[in-house]
Amino acid sequence: MTAFSTQQVQAGYTPGIPQNSAVPPIYQTAAYEFASLADAADLFALRRAGNLYSRNASPTQQVLEERVAALEGGASAVAVASGQAAVAVTLMALAGRGGHIVSASQLYGGTVDLFQDTFDDFGIPVTFVDQDDADAWRAAIRPDTRALFAESVANPIAQVLDFRLVADIAHEAGVPLVIDNTVGTPYLIRPGEHGADFVVHSATKFLSGHGTSLGGVVVDQGSFDFGAQPERWPQFTAPYPRFGELVLWERFGIGQAFAALVKSKYVHDLGPSLSPFNAWQILQGIETLDLRVSRQSATALALAEHLAAHPKVAAVHHPGLEGNRWHALAERYLPRGAPSVFSIDLRGAEDAEAQARIARVVDSLEVFRLVANIGDARSLVSHPASMTHSHLNAEQRAAAGISWNTIRLSAGLEDSADLIAALDRALARL
């Protein structure tokens, strides 16, 4: 008879037995049992695909990866612990040793921190340009440039990128375009259809939609051919030292080699792993993505139209409004509607009293939650200059269209009349 201590560890479960769950299950395990030593050796050498260790991936995560790749019309995807991690591993994999990145200056503040501080520590220089200036993009590209980066709809001023313009500039230079589509969402815009080669998401936001779980995803559209100029991309086209003579481009090919590199090197070595539970939580959110985003988009436009006529509001930065600078691009690229994240500038001088004045409005705002997040089912508010973009200097904030009087809103699923009433009550304190 098997001893008690053996039974308490192993009874009731045989690895590898399939179940018939109607929804993706949570594979909450750190490791996987191999059929034999030869089987293990093949997996570790990348000679065969399969479950290796949950730092690299889990079956629940793989469902998430396939689902987001499908939504973005891509070839493969890698899910990691956060959107910040997704941006980091994507550009590190593309930059390789000493590669240079050109980025739009209109970005989420945390991405700017990554680019100008940590990437600088890693020896990856980043040049920032105005995303609307085609000449600036071209002038910033150098022989060692390895990617162009921008947000589909910039956080927090909601500038809409001219995807095709920037994609053509990237491809003329022989480098891929990487787009952060967190705000845009694959329901409103699929950047791959307009020339993007890699699409990044903070899955914490709209993909999840419930504000409970961090996660990030990068999708390889399968459109960029690293083999066309192999000398520029040795990380894909030369032997991979830790795997002997293995060449990723030969073994995996277009649309798959990038994911193999990211998982086997950057996720494996740095450890930004997505937990199976968070992957499962994000999958639950994705099931209602179109319903939520369409509702939130309509609500945000209603708020923007109301605020545009409010005497206490100096400007409304929403591309759905006809007078907005990016309205034509929104009509071209966002036929299903503009995203639900936008900003307003309150009236008043940027003087010593500005902080107290803005605080009166933000702190008295009901229904909206003061949160450093977007894309939640709840409506959210933040003050970029003192929160998400507080590390930027005055020049950088100005380049991103942010002033001390700027307030960011993220419309949720509440009744729009309640949100408008709450805004009116708060603005009355200005």
N, C-alpha and C positions, 0 to 999 in steps of 0.2 A: 504493500500500500504506500502511495506517495505521502511524504511527510507533510505536516501542516504548513511549515514555512515555505515549502515548494508550492503547495496549492495556493497559498495566499498571494503569491506572486504571479502564477501562471494559469490557474484553473479558469475555464470558461472562455478562453480566447485562443484561436489558432490564427497566426498571421497569414494574410493573403486570401482569406475567405471573402468572396464578394457578397455584398448585401444589396437589397433592392430599395434603398431609400429614394423617395420621390424628389427630394431636394438635396443639394450638395451637402454632405456631412462635414463635420469638423474633425479633421485628422489631427487631434491634439497630441502629437508625439514629437519627441526630439530626434528619434532615429528610426531606422527601418532595418528589418532583418533580411539578410542576403541568403539566397538559395544555396550558395557555395562560395568558397574562397575565389574560385575562378569568376563567378558572377560579380563579386565585390571588386575584384581587380579590373574587370571590364568597365564597371561603372566609374571607378575612380580615375581610369585612364581616358574617359570620354569615348570609349569605343562603342558604348551602348547607352541608350537613354533609360532612365529609371530613377527611382527614389534613392537618394544618397544620404542626406542629412538635412534636417529642417532649417539649418542656417542658410542653405542654398535655396530650398523650396520645399513646399508641402503639397500634397494632392489638393487640398482646399485652395491653396494659393494658385495652383495651376489652373483650376477652374476659373478663378478670377482673371488670370492672365489671358486665357482664351476668350473670355467674355468681353473684356475691354478691347482686346485686339479686334474682335469682330465688330464692336460698336464703332471703332475708329477706322474700319476697313484696312487693318494692318495685317502683317504676316506673322508677327510674334510679339510677345510682351514679357516684361520682367516687372514683378511687383516687389516693392521694398517697404521699409518701415514708415516712410513719410514722403510727402511731396518734395521736401528739401533734399532728402536722400536720392530721390529719383533724378532730380536735376543734377546733383553732384556726380552720381555714378555714370550718368549718360555722358556728360561733358568730359569727365576724366577718361572714360573709355575712348572717346573720339580724339581728345587732345594727345593722348599718349605721353611720350616724354618731350616736354618743351613745346607742345603745341599752343597756339594762340586762338582766342575766342573773340568774336565781335558780337556785342550784345546791344539791344535796344536799351536806352537809359530809362524808359518807362517800365518799371518793374516793381514787383512786391519787394518791400524793404529787406526781408530776410535773404532774398536772392542776391540783392546788391551786397549785403554783408558777405555772403559766400564768395562772390566774384572778386570783390576788391580787397578782401582780407585773407580768407583761408586759401583761396586759389593762388593768391600771391605767395603765400607761404609754401605752396606746393610747386611753385615755378610755372604756373599757368597764367600768363598775362591775359587780361581782358580789356578790350577797348569798348567804351560806351559811345553810342551814337543816337541821334534823334531818329526814331523809327520811321518818321515820315520823310526823311531826307535821303533820297536815293543816292545822291552824290557822296554823302557822308558814309553810307554803307560801303560803297565802292572804294573810297579813299582809305578806309580803315583796314581793308583786307591786305594781308602780307603774305609772303611766300610760305610762312609757317602757320598761317591760319588754318584751322581744322573744323570750324563750325561757325554758323551764324545762329543767334538765339534771340527769341522774342516771345512775348505773350500774345495769344490770339486776341484777347480783349484785356487791356492793361489794368492792373489793380493799383490804385483805386479810381482813376479818372475815366476809365472805360473807353480809352482810345482803341479803335478798331484797326488792326494791322492790315496793310495792303499785302496780303499773302503772296499773290502772284508776282508782284514787283520784287519783293525781297527774295522769294524762291528763285526767280530768274537770276538775280545778282549772285546768289550763293552758287548756283549751278554753273554760271559762267566762270566762276573762280574754281570750280571743281571740288566744292565742299558741300556738306549737307546743311539743310535748314532744320533746326530744332525749335519746336513750338510748344510752349506751356499752354495747354488748353483747359486749365482748371476752371477759369471763369466762363469760357465759351461753351464748354461741355460738348460731347460728341452728338448730342441731340440737336443743338443749335448750329454747330459748325464742325465739319470734319476737315482739319487742315491738310491732311494727306491728299484730298481731292483738289487742293489748290497749290500743290508743290512741296509741302513739308515732307521731310524724310523721316523724322522722329517726332513723336508727340508725347509730351509729359503731362501727367496729372498729379495734383495732390488729391488723392482719393478720399481724403478726410472731408472734403468739401461736398460738391454736388453729387459725386458718385455715391458717397455714403448717404448724405442728406439728413442724418439724424444726430450728428455731432458727438458720437460716442467713441469713434475709433480712428486712430491715425493710420495712414497708409499712403503709398505712392505707386505710380505705375508709369513705365515708359513703353511706348509702342514703336516697334520698327515697322515702317510702312513697306519695307521690301523694295524700295525704289532707288536706293543709293548703291552704286556698284563700286565697292572698294577695290575690286580687281582691275578697274580701268586704269588706275595709276598706282600700282602696287607698292612702289617705292615710298609713297606718301603715307601708307597705312600698314607698316610692318606688324602692328599688333594683330592684324587679320591675315596678312599675306605671307609672313615669314614664319618659320618654325616657332612654336610656342614653347619656350624653354622648360617650363615645369612639366610639360607633357612630351618631351623628347622631340621627335621630328614631326609631330602633329601640326598641321597648318589649318587654322580654323576656317579659312575661306574655302579650302579644298574639302574639308570634312563636312561643313554645314552649309556653306553657300549663302547666296543673297537672301536676306530676310530672316536668317537664323544665326549667322555667325556672330552678330552683335550681341544677341541674348546670351549665347554661349560664353563670350568673353566677360560680359558683365556678371553673370552668375558665378563663373569659375574663378574669377579674379577679384573683382571689386566687392561683390557681396560676400564671397567666401573669405576674403582677407580682412575687410573692414567691418563686416558683420551687421549691416543695416537690415536685418531680417524682419519680414512681416510675420506676425504671429498667426497661426491658423485661425484663432478666434476672430482676430480683426479682419482677416480675409473673408471669413464667413459673414461678419457683420456688414462689410462693404457690399458683398453679394446681395444681401437682403435689400439694401438701399437701391442698388442698381435696378432691381425689378420694377421700381416705380419712377425711374429717372424722368421719362418723358412727361408723365403726369405732373410731377412736381415742378419741373423746369418750365413747362408751358404756363402753369398757374403762377409761378413766381415772376416770370417774365411779364405777364399781363399786369400783375400787381405793381411791379416796379415802374412800368410805364405810366400807370395811373398816378402813382406817387410823384413821379417826375413832372407830369403835366400839371398837377396841383401845385407843386413847389415852384414851378417856373413862373407862376402868377403871384407868388407870395411876396409881400413887400419886404420881408426880413431876409429874403434870399437873393444874393447878388448874382449867382450863376448856378445852373444845374447841368452837370456833366453826364448826360445820358444820350447815347447815339440814336435812340429812337425818336428824339425830338428833331423836328425839321430844321431848326436853326443850328443844330450841333455840327461842329466841324467834321465829324466822322459819320454823319448821317448817310451820305451817299455810299460809303464803304459798307455801312451796316445793311443798307438795302441790297447791296451786291452780294455780300457774303453771309448775311444772317436773315434769310427769308422767313424763318420761323419766329423771328423776334430777337430783340437784343437781350443780353443777360440781365439778371436781377441785381447785379452789384454795380452801384454807381455812386457818385459823390455830389455834394452841393457845397457852395461857398456861401457862408453867411455874411451879411453886410457888417461893416465895421472896420476900423483901422487895425493894422497889426502893430499895436502899441503895447505898453505895459499892462493895460487892462484887458488885453485880448484873451489871455488864458482864463481869467475869472469869468469873462463874458461867455466864452465857449463852454466852460464847465457848467454854468447855469443851465444852458440848453441841454447838454448831454446828460447831466445828472438828474434832470427833471423829466427826461423822456420816458414815458410809460410804454408798455407793450414791447418795444424794442429792448433787447438785452445788450448791455455794454460788454462785448466779447471780442477777443482777437481771433475771429474766425469769420468765414463766409459760407454760403451755400447750405445753411442749416434749415430745418423745417421752421425754426423760430426766426423772426426778423431780428437783425443784429445791427448795432451801430458801433462805430469806432472813430477815434480821432487820429488820423495817420501821423501827423507831425509829432505827437507825443507818444504814439504807440508803435504801430508796425513799421513806420518810416523814421523813427526817432534817431536812428544812427546816421542818417544822411545829413550832409551839411546843407546850408541854405541854397547853394548853387544847384546841388543835386535835387533837392526838393522842387526847386523852380523848374528844372528840366523835366521833372516828372509831372508838372502841373499841380503841385501840392502847395498850398499856403497854410498859414496857421489857422485860417478861417474855414479850412476844408473839413467836412465831416463825411465819412463813408457810410453808406447804407447797404444792407443786404436784405432784400425783401424775402419774407418767409411765406408760410401758408395761412396766416391769419386773414381775417376779413379786411379788405382794403379800407373800408370806412373807419374801422377802429384804428388802423395805422395812420390815416390822414388826421383823424381827430387828435391822436397822441402827438403828432408832429406840430399841429397848430397850437396845442396847449404849451408845448415846450418852447416853440418859437416866440410865444407871447412874452417869455421871460428875457428875451434878448434886449 
